[in-house]
Amino acid sequence: MSYLEYTVKSTPSGYRKLFHMNWPLTLLLISVAGVGFLMLYSVAGGSFTPWAEPQIERFGMGLVAMFVVAMVPIWFWRNMSTLAYLLGIALLIVVAQFGEEGKGAQRWINLGFMRLQPSEVMKISVVMMLAAYYDWLPENRTSRPLWVLLPVILILLPTALVLKQPDLGTSLLIMMAGGGVMFLAGVHWAYFAAVIAAGMGLLTAVFKSRGTDWQLLKDYQYRRIDTFLDPSTDPLGAGYHITQSKIALGSGGWNGRGFMQGTQSRLNFLPEKHTDFIFTTLAEEFGFVGGFSLLVLYSLILIFCLFTALATKDRFSSLVTLGISLNFFLFFAVNMSMVMGLAPVVGVPLPMVSYGGSAMLVLMAAFGIVQSAHIHRPR
């Protein structure tokens, strides 16, 4: 009996699949989303509009999408990986030509009922494509130069398209997630050492190019770096966001000021309080205890995903689960580091908590793939 035949015969069918879902993971996702609803209600001054109500509706759509994706056998998603990647590339090209602009960036496609951000789709498509590639590739070829070059191209193509929008934060997340999947697939460490060395050289070039004809970054991106290194140099300008964020974090103390009692958010000192800086609002109102509790929920989600990756027997299921987990980790790690002043402000939302449609729906569909791997693993 082949492995595929064994998998088909040993996995549940029909309604029984519901009983084999990873229900602790589902409940954790609902809990994190509930924290988001609560904070969006708070930053709106005690109103479900304009943010909490649409967020609840989108999460409901995302939850349905997760269940639908979970019911489909994992081998189907492996076979769809190439199509998902090509679709993501096509959407990035479309948004570059016809996309809507906002705050100096061209990142969205208006679908009428919502604005789709193709870069969010690309974060998961790259992981799926690389997982399918290494599932197909014999393990003894994983570190051979020719077979390393192709996944590098698969990563750099969408990274360049997203960087052109411009969206430095998302392009870096795509690159790091793709590199993480390559590392997990067993690519030799020497390649990563070479990339790190090249990265250090590129970083030097970035600083050297400032103010020249061949400047590598936008002016606002350099200002973000300056702000990260010393926010006090421009406290009312480029350093305003992070300065106000630190004030809100510090004022929350151990237990916080109380629900809807945060002065920084209620008096509109805190910028982007419903998206990028929503964790600061949480920390101000619920203090260290609230922020740490959210971090515990995120960590438990990663742990249950890790259990699924270890329980699966095929390479695609394991790699795609680990890749989605890594993507999720990078989301909240970068956002939290950003609002605490530990990383430059790059506009990365807090997963499941920040207001946003594309990120919510894509992430829930991605967890549907994790659920599919969990349900359809051999028993």
C-alpha positions in Angstrom: 0.0 0.0 0.0 1.4 3.4 -1.0 1.7 6.3 1.5 -1.1 8.2 -0.3 -3.4 5.2 -0.2 -2.6 4.7 3.5 -3.3 8.4 4.2 -6.6 8.3 2.4 -7.8 5.2 4.3 -6.6 6.3 7.7 -8.0 9.8 7.7 -11.6 10.7 8.7 -14.3 11.4 6.2 -17.4 13.6 6.0 -18.8 15.1 9.2 -16.3 13.1 11.3 -13.6 15.6 10.2 -15.1 18.2 12.5 -14.3 15.9 15.5 -10.7 15.6 14.4 -10.1 19.4 14.1 -7.6 21.0 16.4 -10.2 22.5 18.6 -7.8 24.0 21.1 -6.2 25.9 18.3 -9.6 27.1 17.1 -10.6 28.3 20.5 -7.2 30.2 20.9 -7.8 32.0 17.6 -11.3 33.0 18.7 -9.9 34.2 22.0 -7.2 36.4 20.3 -9.8 37.8 17.9 -12.0 38.6 20.9 -9.2 40.7 22.4 -9.1 42.5 19.1 -12.8 43.2 19.1 -12.5 44.5 22.7 -9.7 46.9 21.9 -11.3 48.2 18.7 -14.5 48.9 20.7 -12.3 50.8 23.2 -10.4 52.9 20.8 -13.7 53.9 19.1 -14.8 55.4 22.5 -17.2 52.6 23.4 -18.7 52.0 20.0 -18.8 49.0 17.6 -18.4 51.4 14.7 -16.4 52.2 12.7 -13.9 49.3 13.5 -15.2 46.6 15.8 -18.3 45.7 13.8 -16.6 45.2 10.4 -13.8 43.3 12.2 -16.3 40.9 13.7 -18.0 40.4 10.3 -14.6 39.7 8.7 -13.6 37.3 11.4 -16.8 35.4 10.9 -16.0 35.2 7.2 -12.5 34.1 8.1 -13.7 31.4 10.5 -16.0 30.0 7.8 -13.1 30.0 5.4 -10.9 28.2 7.9 -13.5 25.4 8.3 -14.0 25.1 4.5 -10.2 24.9 3.9 -9.8 22.5 6.7 -12.3 20.0 5.3 -10.3 19.8 2.0 -7.5 17.1 2.0 -4.0 18.5 2.5 -2.8 17.0 -0.8 -5.2 19.3 -2.7 -3.5 22.3 -1.2 -0.1 20.9 -2.1 -1.3 20.6 -5.7 -2.7 24.1 -5.6 0.5 25.7 -4.3 1.9 26.7 -7.7 -1.4 28.2 -8.7 -1.6 30.1 -5.5 1.9 31.5 -6.0 1.2 32.5 -9.6 -2.1 34.1 -8.5 -0.3 36.1 -5.9 2.3 37.3 -8.4 -0.5 38.3 -10.8 -2.3 40.3 -8.1 1.0 42.1 -7.2 1.4 43.1 -10.9 -2.2 44.2 -11.1 -1.9 46.4 -7.9 1.3 47.9 -9.3 -0.7 49.0 -12.4 -4.2 49.7 -11.2 -4.1 49.6 -7.4 -5.4 52.2 -5.0 -3.1 54.6 -3.2 -3.1 55.4 0.4 -0.6 57.3 2.5 1.9 57.4 -0.3 1.7 53.6 -1.1 -0.1 51.7 -3.8 -1.0 48.4 -2.1 -4.7 47.7 -2.5 -7.2 46.5 -5.1 -10.8 47.7 -4.5 -13.2 44.8 -4.7 -16.2 46.8 -3.8 -17.1 45.1 -0.5 -13.5 45.3 0.7 -10.0 46.4 -0.3 -7.7 43.4 -1.0 -4.0 43.7 -0.2 -2.2 41.2 -2.5 1.0 41.3 -0.4 -1.0 39.6 2.4 -1.9 36.7 0.0 1.7 36.5 -1.0 3.0 35.9 2.5 1.2 32.5 2.6 1.6 31.7 -1.1 5.4 31.8 -0.8 5.3 29.4 2.1 2.9 27.0 0.2 5.1 27.1 -2.9 8.3 26.4 -1.0 6.8 23.6 1.0 5.5 22.0 -2.2 8.9 22.5 -3.9 10.8 20.8 -1.0 8.2 18.0 -0.9 8.9 17.3 -4.5 12.7 17.7 -4.3 14.7 14.7 -3.1 16.4 15.5 0.2 19.9 14.8 -1.1 19.5 17.7 -3.5 18.3 20.2 -1.0 21.6 22.0 -0.6 23.0 21.7 -4.1 23.5 25.2 -5.6 21.2 24.8 -8.6 18.3 23.6 -6.4 19.0 26.4 -3.9 18.8 29.1 -6.6 15.2 28.4 -7.7 13.6 28.9 -4.2 15.7 32.1 -3.8 14.2 33.4 -7.1 10.7 32.4 -5.8 11.3 34.5 -2.7 13.0 37.5 -4.3 10.4 38.0 -7.1 7.4 38.9 -4.8 9.8 40.6 -2.3 10.8 43.0 -5.1 7.2 43.6 -6.2 6.1 44.4 -2.7 9.1 46.6 -2.0 8.2 48.7 -5.0 4.8 49.6 -3.6 6.6 50.6 -1.3 6.1 48.3 1.7 9.4 47.6 3.4 7.8 45.7 6.4 5.9 43.2 4.4 8.7 42.6 1.9 11.0 41.8 4.8 8.4 39.4 6.3 8.1 37.6 3.0 11.9 37.3 2.7 12.3 36.1 6.3 9.4 33.6 6.1 10.8 32.2 2.8 14.3 31.9 4.2 12.9 30.2 7.3 11.2 27.5 5.2 14.4 26.9 3.3 16.3 26.5 6.7 13.6 24.1 8.0 13.8 22.1 4.8 17.4 21.4 5.5 19.4 23.9 3.3 23.0 24.0 4.5 23.8 26.7 7.1 26.6 28.1 4.9 24.1 29.6 2.5 22.5 31.5 5.4 25.9 32.7 6.7 26.6 34.1 3.2 23.3 35.8 3.1 23.9 37.4 6.6 27.3 38.6 5.4 25.7 40.1 2.2 23.0 41.6 4.4 25.6 43.4 6.5 27.2 44.7 3.3 23.8 45.8 2.0 23.1 47.6 5.3 26.4 49.5 4.9 25.5 50.4 1.3 22.1 51.7 2.5 23.7 54.1 4.9 26.4 55.1 2.4 23.8 55.8 -0.3 21.8 58.3 1.7 21.6 61.7 0.0 23.3 60.3 -3.2 21.9 59.8 -6.7 21.8 56.1 -6.1 19.9 56.2 -2.8 18.6 52.7 -2.0 15.6 53.7 0.3 12.9 56.3 0.4 13.4 59.4 2.5 10.6 58.3 4.9 12.3 55.0 5.4 15.6 56.7 6.4 13.6 58.8 8.8 12.2 55.6 10.4 15.8 54.4 10.9 16.8 57.7 12.5 13.7 57.6 14.7 14.5 54.0 15.8 18.1 55.0 16.7 17.1 58.2 18.5 13.4 59.2 18.7 14.3 62.3 20.7 15.9 63.9 17.6 12.5 64.8 16.3 9.9 64.2 19.0 7.2 66.2 17.3 7.9 64.9 13.8 9.3 61.5 12.8 9.8 60.5 16.4 6.3 61.4 17.5 4.8 57.9 17.0 7.3 55.9 18.9 7.5 58.6 21.7 3.8 58.5 22.3 3.8 54.7 22.1 6.4 54.5 24.8 4.5 57.0 27.0 1.4 54.8 26.7 3.3 51.6 27.4 4.9 53.1 30.5 1.7 54.6 31.8 0.0 51.2 31.8 2.2 50.0 34.6 1.4 46.5 36.0 -2.4 46.4 35.9 -3.2 49.2 33.5 -5.4 52.3 33.7 -8.6 50.2 33.1 -10.8 49.4 30.1 -11.4 52.5 28.0 -9.4 54.7 30.5 -6.2 55.0 28.4 -5.4 58.7 28.0 -3.0 58.3 25.1 -5.6 56.6 22.9 -8.7 58.4 24.2 -7.2 61.8 23.6 -5.8 60.8 20.2 -2.1 61.2 21.1 -1.5 57.6 20.0 -1.2 57.3 16.2 -2.8 54.5 14.2 -4.3 53.3 17.4 -6.6 50.8 15.7 -4.0 49.2 13.4 -0.2 49.2 13.9 -0.2 50.6 17.5 -3.2 48.7 18.9 -0.9 46.7 21.2 0.1 50.0 22.9 -3.6 50.7 23.7 -3.9 47.2 25.2 -0.8 47.7 27.3 -2.0 51.1 28.5 -5.5 49.9 29.5 -4.5 46.4 30.9 -0.9 46.9 31.7 1.9 44.4 31.7 -0.6 41.7 32.7 -2.8 42.3 29.6 0.1 42.5 27.2 1.8 39.4 28.6 -1.6 37.5 28.5 -1.9 38.2 24.8 1.7 37.0 24.3 0.8 33.8 26.1 -2.2 33.2 23.7 0.1 33.8 20.7 2.7 31.3 22.2 0.0 28.7 22.7 -1.1 29.0 19.1 2.5 28.4 18.0 2.8 25.4 20.3 -0.4 23.7 18.9 0.8 24.4 15.4 4.2 22.8 16.3 2.4 19.7 17.6 0.6 19.4 14.3 3.8 19.7 12.4 5.4 17.0 14.5 2.4 14.7 14.1 2.2 14.8 10.3 4.2 12.3 8.3 4.6 14.0 4.9 7.1 16.8 4.2 4.6 19.2 2.7 2.3 19.2 5.7 5.1 19.6 8.1 6.8 22.4 6.2 3.6 24.4 5.4 2.5 24.2 9.0 5.9 25.4 10.3 6.1 28.1 7.6 2.6 29.5 8.5 3.6 29.3 12.2 6.8 31.2 11.4 4.9 33.8 9.4 2.5 34.2 12.4 5.4 34.6 14.8 7.1 37.2 12.6 3.8 39.2 12.5 3.4 39.7 16.2 7.1 39.7 17.1 7.9 42.5 14.7 4.8 44.5 15.7 5.4 44.3 19.4 9.1 45.1 18.9 8.2 48.0 16.8 5.8 49.7 19.2 8.2 49.1 22.1 11.1 50.8 20.2 13.1 47.6 19.8 12.7 47.7 16.0 12.1 50.4 13.4 8.5 51.3 12.7 7.7 49.4 9.5 3.9 49.3 9.4 3.2 45.6 10.4 -0.2 44.9 12.0 -0.8 42.8 15.1 -2.3 39.5 13.8 -6.0 39.0 14.7 -6.1 42.1 16.8 -5.3 45.1 14.5 -8.1 46.3 12.2 -7.9 45.0 8.7 -9.7 42.8 6.3 -7.1 41.2 4.0 -4.7 40.2 6.8 -7.6 38.6 8.8 -9.1 36.6 6.0 -5.7 35.4 4.6 -4.5 34.4 8.1 -7.6 32.5 8.9 -7.4 30.6 5.5 -3.8 29.8 6.4 -4.8 28.3 9.7 -7.4 26.3 7.7 -4.4 24.7 5.9 -2.9 23.9 9.3 -6.2 22.4 10.3 -6.3 20.4 7.1 -2.8 19.0 7.9 -4.0 18.1 11.4 -7.3 16.4 10.2 -5.8 14.5 7.3 -2.7 13.2 9.0 -2.4 9.4 9.0 -3.9 7.7 12.1 
